[in-house]
Amino acid sequence: MDGLWMVPLLLFPLLMWTSSTFVFYFKKFFYVAWMMFLALLGIPLCLLKSGGRDIENMRVIRFMVSHVKYLLGLRIEVSGWEHLQTEGPYVIISNHQSSLDVLGLMEVLPDRCTTIAKKELVYAGTVGLICWLGGIVFINRKKTSDAKNVMADAAKTMLDEQIRLWVFPEGTRNQNGDLLPFKKGAFHLAVQAQVPIIPVVFSSYNNFYLRKEKQFKSGTIKLKILPKIETKGMTSDDVSSLSDKSFSLMRDAFLEISNSVTQSNGPSRH
């Protein structure tokens, strides 16, 4: 009986080495648990730094999350940094594949930038609380009128407080190897505030993370920051063409960087 406690210790490395399904669930559980723990540590730091809800707390969050990619065996390669060297407010739009997007987002998140997220996130324990402290703007995706009001308020806040906002225009997670059609909220926001849009494209995660097949291997995420798209002088009549143009540019970049990751990676281990 005394040696029974040794069994899990011996089983763990064996399962990590032989079972991709075990690795998938372990990494998923570890990622969520570690982010919850980091948020628990970060909450008092945010309160000490800013005294409450403040976009400056995103610096704390960015710093605390920066090492997580290494723990999951992920490498993030960024190109187009120069396109983020833009003064004043702007809207960043990017494709959305999974909760792992947070790692790439935090890799390139500019100062005075926060995100727009679904309302349900605020209830995600310590992570929800630190998101609220970081000034994240929560929207109710089920109520279009609510979402529109929030976007109108966000446009005013952007200009009044000189902040940047990161939006996922697909509106939901998508890992089908392509982009979903864009919702118009981010483009109304940019046009209303007359601020530029900066597209940021994440390569496909399919070379290391497959939900259906229960695989979560080591791998590379390529992030490509595209040149800004100006909205000065545009009106709500231009929103559809602005959305279509952004979609086309981002889709081309997505296919290009996803193919280059697949070719350079080859088969990868757990």
Summary of the structure (lengths in Angstrom):
residues: 270
radius of gyration: 19.8
end to end distance: 32.6
largest distance: 76.4
contacts: 838
relative contact order: 0.15
helix: 53%
strand: 15%
